[in-house]
């Protein structure tokens, strides 16, 4: 049984770094029209694409407007080399290990990339 996410967004972020590298993948939600997106709480014109370090955390969000979405793994290597630079170019933010209330860190993809690379070294 996986330890649930806590109420501290920074701890959940740190957990994402460690767990995604340990497991070799991150988890996102993909629907018929593409990957799950929602508006940023920080930046009104920007969308956030959420990812989780555990399949169970992502599964908790397959409801309401995302009820028809599938939980899909993305290899950490592909996430670092392709997804994060691509999200930066597309001007998306990354939602990291959001809890069931959709609360958590929103960050620039290249900041997450830096933190993952620091964790790797």
C-alpha positions as CSV (number, residue, x, y, z in Angstrom):
1,X,0.0,0.0,0.0
2,X,1.4,3.4,-1.0
3,X,1.6,6.1,1.6
4,X,-1.0,8.8,0.6
5,X,0.1,12.3,-0.3
6,X,0.2,14.7,2.7
7,X,-1.1,18.2,3.0
8,X,2.4,19.7,2.5
9,X,2.8,20.5,-1.2
10,X,6.5,20.9,-1.0
11,X,6.9,17.5,0.6
12,X,4.7,16.0,-2.1
13,X,6.9,17.7,-4.7
14,X,10.1,16.3,-3.2
15,X,8.4,12.9,-3.1
16,X,7.7,13.2,-6.8
17,X,11.4,13.8,-7.5
18,X,12.5,10.7,-5.6
19,X,9.7,8.3,-6.5
20,X,9.6,9.1,-10.2
21,X,13.3,8.5,-10.6
22,X,13.1,5.3,-8.5
23,X,10.3,3.9,-10.5
24,X,11.4,5.1,-13.9
25,X,8.1,6.7,-14.8
26,X,5.6,9.4,-14.0
27,X,1.8,9.1,-14.4
28,X,-0.5,11.4,-16.3
29,X,-4.1,11.3,-17.5
30,X,-4.9,10.9,-21.2
31,X,-8.3,11.3,-22.7
32,X,-9.7,11.2,-26.3
33,X,-8.7,14.8,-26.8
34,X,-5.2,14.6,-25.3
35,X,-3.7,14.9,-21.9
36,X,-5.5,16.4,-18.9
37,X,-5.2,20.1,-18.5
38,X,-6.6,22.6,-16.1
39,X,-6.3,26.4,-15.6
40,X,-3.5,27.6,-13.4
41,X,-4.4,29.1,-10.1
42,X,-1.3,31.4,-10.3
43,X,-1.4,32.5,-13.9
44,X,-4.8,33.1,-15.4
45,X,-3.9,32.5,-19.1
46,X,-1.8,29.4,-18.5
47,X,-2.8,25.7,-18.4
48,X,-1.3,23.2,-16.1
49,X,-0.7,19.5,-17.0
50,X,-0.7,17.4,-13.8
51,X,1.6,14.4,-13.2
52,X,2.0,12.1,-10.3
53,X,4.7,9.8,-9.0
54,X,2.4,6.9,-8.2
55,X,-0.4,5.3,-10.3
56,X,-2.8,5.4,-7.3
57,X,-2.4,9.2,-7.0
58,X,-3.3,9.7,-10.7
59,X,-6.2,7.2,-10.4
60,X,-7.8,9.3,-7.7
61,X,-8.4,12.0,-10.3
62,X,-10.3,9.9,-12.8
63,X,-13.6,11.4,-12.0
64,X,-15.9,14.4,-12.9
65,X,-14.5,16.1,-16.0
66,X,-11.7,13.5,-16.2
67,X,-13.9,10.4,-15.6
68,X,-13.2,9.1,-19.1
69,X,-9.4,9.6,-18.9
70,X,-6.9,6.7,-18.6
71,X,-3.9,6.7,-16.3
72,X,-0.9,6.5,-18.5
73,X,2.8,6.0,-17.6
74,X,5.5,8.1,-19.2
75,X,9.1,7.0,-18.7
76,X,11.1,9.4,-16.6
77,X,13.8,9.5,-19.3
78,X,11.2,10.6,-21.9
79,X,9.6,13.0,-19.4
80,X,13.0,14.7,-18.8
81,X,14.3,14.7,-22.4
82,X,11.1,15.4,-24.4
83,X,8.0,16.2,-22.3
84,X,9.4,19.0,-20.0
85,X,11.2,20.9,-22.8
86,X,8.1,20.5,-25.0
87,X,5.8,21.7,-22.2
88,X,8.1,24.8,-21.8
89,X,7.8,25.5,-25.5
90,X,4.0,25.1,-25.4
91,X,3.9,27.4,-22.3
92,X,2.3,24.8,-20.0
93,X,3.0,24.6,-16.3
94,X,3.5,21.2,-14.6
95,X,1.2,20.2,-11.7
96,X,3.3,17.9,-9.4
97,X,1.7,15.2,-7.2
98,X,-1.6,17.1,-6.6
99,X,-3.7,15.8,-3.8
100,X,-7.4,14.7,-4.1
101,X,-8.4,18.4,-3.7
102,X,-6.3,19.3,-6.7
103,X,-3.9,21.2,-4.5
104,X,-0.1,21.1,-5.0
105,X,2.8,22.7,-6.7
106,X,2.5,24.4,-10.1
107,X,6.0,24.9,-11.6
108,X,7.8,25.8,-14.8
109,X,8.8,22.7,-16.7
110,X,12.4,23.7,-16.8
111,X,12.5,24.2,-13.0
112,X,11.2,20.6,-12.6
113,X,13.8,19.5,-15.1
114,X,16.6,21.1,-13.1
115,X,15.3,19.5,-9.9
116,X,15.1,16.1,-11.5
117,X,18.6,16.4,-12.9
118,X,20.0,17.5,-9.5
119,X,18.2,14.5,-7.9
120,X,19.9,12.2,-10.5
121,X,23.4,13.5,-9.8
